[in-house]
Amino acid sequence: MTKHTPFALCIHGGAGVITPENLSEADKKLINADLMLALNSGEEILVKGGSAIDAVAAAVVALENSIHFNAGKGAVYTRTGKHLLEASIMDGATFKAGAVANSRRIKNPVLFAKSLLAEENIVLLSGKGADKLAEETNHEMVENTYFDTNFRKEQLIEAQKISETGTYLDHTNLKMGTVGAVAIDKQGNIAAATSTGGMTNKLDGRIGDTAIIGAGTYANNKTCGVSCTGVGEYFIRATVASMVSNLMEYGDKTLEQATEITIKEHLTQLGGEGGLIAIDNEGNVNFSFNSQGMYRGYVSEKTNEKKIYIWDNEEI
């Protein structure tokens, strides 16, 4: 008789300066609806015994298709007024991973990253080479203007007024950032996926932690799965996603201990801001962030809960 692991899925839609007084009820409802759609998309797969890989990809696709987050359709603008997208995914059972950076035309970068799991000799592909392979392998392609939104255009203009060369998280508004999902399926397999448009006013060619396995995304069936959001350069330097797993595997830390040490101590001491979502191999869900808020939610078979949060333990 095969052991049944309680499934769980957690998602995030970015971390940053999110204050209750600046978030309207209308915006809150729209964001809540998109987060719930993402949870439902992944949960539907897990309930039927589907894989964690398929679940995290489905959840992230739902968030990439929303204008409310900095991924896919809602991606921010680069310094030259373009959208350059990145995503990654990792299978904790096999350690296989796929990632894409600086794509201009892939509608759902996470699906292209997922397709790279089948490639023995590729983990990360970028730029025109990524778009070319995606087109050749029948991924849905769009013009770069598909990702245009008036909101993000105004954000770029405001950012460039502050500094022509500065890069920014969404610190002046409430349509937030990088998206991600982590899941454990009924077979006990863990997967994680992350997708982003990067930093507002970033240099063309800049790559953040989202595209880098071990920095923004990591999964290991022995320990946990992790997806990160925040200022990518710090997450790369701190190898945040894999550090959580390593603290559990080699430091005998619990999931909660490992995430708190990684975010509240290691990342914070480096000067980094952001957060992460994580699930361990027993289906425990954890969120850790050092910013004012983080859009996040989870569904758990173990606890029979489905919840969405922005601030500390306050549901929306």
C-alpha positions as CSV (number, residue, x, y, z in Angstrom):
1,M,0.0,0.0,0.0
2,T,1.5,3.3,-1.1
3,K,1.7,6.1,1.5
4,H,-0.6,9.1,0.8
5,T,1.0,12.4,1.5
6,P,-1.5,15.3,2.2
7,F,-1.1,17.7,-0.7
8,A,-0.5,21.4,-0.2
9,L,0.0,24.5,-2.4
10,C,1.2,28.0,-1.5
11,I,1.5,31.0,-3.8
12,H,2.8,34.5,-3.7
13,G,2.2,37.7,-5.7
14,G,5.2,39.8,-4.5
15,A,6.4,41.5,-1.3
16,G,7.0,45.2,-0.6
17,V,5.5,48.4,0.8
18,I,1.8,47.4,1.1
19,T,-0.1,49.4,3.7
20,P,-3.7,48.9,4.7
21,E,-4.6,52.6,4.4
22,N,-3.4,52.7,0.8
23,L,-5.1,49.5,-0.4
24,S,-8.7,50.2,-1.6
25,E,-11.4,47.6,-1.1
26,A,-11.9,47.4,-4.9
27,D,-8.2,46.6,-5.5
28,K,-8.2,44.2,-2.6
29,K,-11.1,42.3,-4.1
30,L,-9.5,42.1,-7.6
31,I,-6.2,40.9,-6.1
32,N,-8.0,38.4,-3.9
33,A,-9.8,37.0,-6.9
34,D,-6.7,36.5,-8.9
35,L,-4.8,34.9,-6.0
36,M,-7.8,32.6,-5.4
37,L,-7.9,31.7,-9.1
38,A,-4.2,30.7,-8.9
39,L,-4.8,28.6,-5.8
40,N,-7.8,26.9,-7.4
41,S,-5.9,26.2,-10.6
42,G,-3.2,24.3,-8.7
43,E,-5.5,22.7,-6.2
44,E,-7.6,21.2,-8.9
45,I,-4.6,19.3,-10.2
46,L,-3.5,18.1,-6.7
47,V,-6.9,16.9,-5.6
48,K,-7.0,14.6,-8.6
49,G,-3.6,13.1,-7.8
50,G,-1.7,15.2,-10.3
51,S,1.9,16.2,-10.0
52,A,3.4,19.1,-8.0
53,I,5.1,20.3,-11.2
54,D,1.8,20.6,-13.0
55,A,0.2,22.3,-10.1
56,V,2.8,25.0,-9.6
57,A,2.9,25.7,-13.3
58,A,-0.9,26.1,-13.4
59,A,-0.9,28.4,-10.4
60,V,1.9,30.6,-11.9
61,V,0.2,30.7,-15.3
62,A,-2.9,32.2,-13.7
63,L,-0.8,34.9,-12.0
64,E,1.1,35.6,-15.2
65,N,-2.2,36.2,-17.0
66,S,-3.2,38.8,-14.4
67,I,-2.4,42.5,-14.8
68,H,-2.1,42.8,-11.0
69,F,1.3,41.3,-10.7
70,N,4.8,41.8,-12.1
71,A,4.9,38.7,-14.3
72,G,3.6,38.0,-17.7
73,K,0.8,40.4,-18.7
74,G,1.5,42.7,-15.8
75,A,5.3,42.9,-16.3
76,V,7.1,46.2,-15.6
77,Y,9.1,48.2,-18.2
78,T,12.8,48.2,-18.7
79,R,14.8,51.4,-19.0
80,T,14.2,51.3,-22.8
81,G,10.5,50.8,-22.5
82,K,10.5,47.0,-23.2
83,H,9.4,44.0,-21.2
84,L,12.0,41.3,-20.4
85,L,10.6,38.3,-18.6
86,E,12.1,35.5,-16.6
87,A,10.9,32.4,-14.9
88,S,12.1,29.1,-13.4
89,I,10.8,25.8,-12.2
90,M,12.3,22.9,-10.3
91,D,11.3,19.3,-9.6
92,G,12.3,18.2,-6.1
93,A,12.1,14.5,-7.0
94,T,14.7,14.6,-9.8
95,F,16.5,17.9,-9.2
96,K,15.7,18.7,-12.8
97,A,15.1,22.4,-13.5
98,G,14.3,24.8,-16.3
99,A,14.6,28.6,-16.5
100,V,14.3,31.4,-18.9
101,A,15.6,35.0,-18.8
102,N,15.2,38.1,-21.0
103,S,12.3,36.7,-23.1
104,R,10.4,39.3,-25.1
105,R,7.7,37.2,-26.7
106,I,6.8,34.1,-24.6
107,K,3.3,34.7,-23.3
108,N,3.8,32.3,-20.3
109,P,7.5,32.0,-19.5
110,V,6.9,29.4,-16.7
111,L,5.5,27.0,-19.3
112,F,8.7,27.3,-21.4
113,A,10.8,26.9,-18.3
114,K,8.8,23.7,-17.6
115,S,9.4,22.4,-21.1
116,L,13.2,22.6,-20.4
117,L,12.8,19.9,-17.7
118,A,13.0,17.4,-20.5
119,E,16.3,18.8,-21.8
120,E,19.4,17.0,-20.5
121,N,21.8,19.8,-21.5
122,I,19.9,23.0,-20.8
123,V,18.7,24.5,-17.5
124,L,18.7,28.2,-18.4
125,L,18.1,29.8,-21.7
126,S,17.9,33.6,-22.4
127,G,17.0,36.3,-24.9
128,K,16.5,35.6,-28.6
129,G,17.7,32.0,-28.2
130,A,14.9,31.3,-25.7
131,D,12.2,33.0,-27.8
132,K,13.4,31.1,-30.9
133,L,13.2,27.7,-29.2
134,A,9.9,28.5,-27.6
135,E,8.4,29.4,-31.1
136,E,9.9,26.2,-32.6
137,T,8.3,24.1,-29.9
138,N,4.9,25.7,-30.3
139,H,4.7,27.8,-27.1
140,E,2.2,30.7,-27.4
141,M,4.1,33.7,-28.6
142,V,3.0,37.4,-28.5
143,E,4.4,40.7,-29.5
144,N,6.2,42.6,-26.7
145,T,3.4,45.2,-26.7
146,Y,1.0,42.5,-25.4
147,F,2.6,43.1,-22.0
148,D,2.0,46.9,-22.2
149,T,-0.3,48.4,-19.5
150,N,-0.9,52.1,-18.8
151,F,-0.3,51.5,-15.1
152,R,3.2,50.1,-15.6
153,K,4.0,52.8,-18.2
154,E,3.1,55.5,-15.6
155,Q,5.2,53.6,-13.1
156,L,8.3,53.8,-15.4
157,I,7.7,57.5,-15.9
158,E,7.6,58.1,-12.2
159,A,10.6,56.0,-11.6
160,Q,12.7,57.9,-14.2
161,K,11.7,61.2,-12.5
162,I,13.3,59.9,-9.3
163,S,16.4,58.6,-11.1
164,E,17.2,57.8,-14.7
165,T,19.5,54.9,-13.6
166,G,17.7,53.6,-10.5
167,T,15.8,50.4,-10.4
168,Y,12.7,49.9,-8.3
169,L,10.4,47.4,-6.7
170,D,6.7,48.5,-6.5
171,H,7.3,50.9,-3.6
172,T,5.0,53.6,-4.9
173,N,1.9,51.5,-5.7
174,L,0.0,48.4,-4.9
175,K,0.0,46.3,-8.0
176,M,2.7,44.0,-6.8
177,G,5.6,41.9,-7.9
178,T,7.1,38.6,-8.7
179,V,4.8,35.6,-8.5
180,G,5.5,32.1,-7.4
181,A,4.1,28.7,-6.3
182,V,5.3,25.8,-4.3
183,A,3.5,22.4,-4.0
184,I,3.7,18.9,-2.6
185,D,1.5,16.3,-4.3
186,K,-0.1,13.1,-3.0
187,Q,3.0,11.1,-4.0
188,G,5.2,13.3,-1.7
189,N,6.9,15.1,-4.6
190,I,7.8,18.8,-4.2
191,A,8.0,21.4,-6.9
192,A,8.6,25.2,-7.0
193,A,8.1,27.8,-9.7
194,T,8.7,31.6,-10.0
195,S,8.0,34.2,-12.7
196,T,8.7,37.9,-13.0
197,G,9.2,41.0,-15.1
198,G,12.1,42.1,-13.0
199,M,12.7,45.6,-11.7
200,T,11.1,48.8,-13.0
201,N,13.7,50.7,-15.1
202,K,16.1,47.8,-15.1
203,L,18.9,47.7,-17.7
204,D,18.2,45.5,-20.7
205,G,20.0,42.2,-20.1
206,R,19.8,42.4,-16.3
207,I,18.8,39.0,-14.8
208,G,17.4,38.6,-11.3
209,D,17.1,35.7,-8.9
210,T,13.9,34.4,-10.5
211,A,15.8,32.8,-13.3
212,I,18.5,31.4,-11.1
213,I,18.0,28.0,-9.5
214,G,19.1,28.1,-5.9
215,A,18.5,31.9,-5.6
216,G,14.9,32.5,-6.4
217,T,13.6,28.9,-6.8
218,Y,14.5,25.6,-5.3
219,A,13.0,22.2,-4.6
220,N,14.3,19.0,-2.8
221,N,12.0,16.1,-1.8
222,K,14.3,15.6,1.3
223,T,13.5,19.0,2.7
224,C,11.3,21.6,1.0
225,G,10.4,23.8,-1.9
226,V,10.9,27.5,-2.0
227,S,9.9,30.5,-4.2
228,C,11.2,34.0,-3.5
229,T,10.3,37.6,-4.2
230,G,12.2,40.8,-3.6
231,V,15.3,42.6,-4.8
232,G,16.9,39.9,-6.9
233,E,20.6,40.9,-6.5
234,Y,20.4,40.3,-2.8
235,F,18.6,36.9,-3.2
236,I,21.4,35.9,-5.6
237,R,24.2,36.9,-3.3
238,A,22.4,35.1,-0.4
239,T,21.4,32.0,-2.4
240,V,18.2,32.3,-0.5
241,A,16.1,29.5,-1.9
242,S,18.7,26.8,-1.5
243,M,19.9,28.1,1.8
244,V,16.5,27.2,3.4
245,S,16.9,23.6,2.1
246,N,20.5,23.4,3.2
247,L,19.7,24.6,6.7
248,M,17.1,21.8,7.0
249,E,19.2,19.1,5.5
250,Y,22.6,19.9,7.0
251,G,21.7,22.1,10.0
252,D,18.7,20.0,11.3
253,K,16.5,23.1,11.3
254,T,12.7,22.9,10.9
255,L,11.1,24.7,7.9
256,E,10.1,27.6,10.1
257,Q,13.5,27.9,11.7
258,A,15.3,27.7,8.3
259,T,13.1,30.4,6.6
260,E,13.4,32.8,9.6
261,I,17.2,32.5,9.7
262,T,17.4,32.9,5.9
263,I,15.2,36.0,5.7
264,K,15.3,37.7,9.0
265,E,19.0,37.2,9.6
266,H,21.0,36.3,6.5
267,L,19.1,38.4,3.9
268,T,18.3,41.3,6.2
269,Q,22.0,41.6,7.3
270,L,23.0,41.9,3.7
271,G,20.5,44.7,3.2
272,G,18.0,42.8,1.1
273,E,14.3,43.1,1.2
274,G,11.6,40.6,0.3
275,G,10.2,37.3,1.3
276,L,9.6,33.6,0.4
277,I,7.0,30.9,0.4
278,A,7.9,27.3,1.3
279,I,6.5,23.8,1.9
280,D,8.3,21.0,3.6
281,N,8.1,17.3,2.9
282,E,5.4,16.8,5.5
283,G,3.1,19.4,3.9
284,N,3.8,22.2,6.3
285,V,3.4,25.6,4.8
286,N,5.6,28.6,5.7
287,F,5.9,32.3,4.7
288,S,8.7,34.6,5.8
289,F,9.3,38.2,4.7
290,N,11.0,41.4,6.0
291,S,8.9,43.8,4.0
292,Q,5.7,45.5,5.1
293,G,3.5,42.9,3.4
294,M,3.5,40.0,0.9
295,Y,0.6,38.8,-1.2
296,R,0.3,35.1,-0.4
297,G,-2.0,32.2,0.1
298,Y,-2.2,28.5,0.6
299,V,-4.4,25.5,0.4
300,S,-3.7,22.5,2.7
301,E,-5.3,19.0,2.7
302,K,-3.6,18.4,6.1
303,T,-5.3,21.3,7.8
304,N,-8.3,21.6,5.5
305,E,-7.6,25.3,5.0
306,K,-7.6,27.7,2.1
307,K,-6.5,31.2,3.0
308,I,-5.1,34.4,1.4
309,Y,-3.0,37.1,3.3
310,I,-1.3,40.4,2.8
311,W,-0.1,41.3,6.2
312,D,0.8,39.3,9.3
313,N,-1.9,36.7,9.8
314,E,-4.7,39.0,8.5
315,E,-6.8,37.3,5.8
316,I,-8.3,39.1,2.9
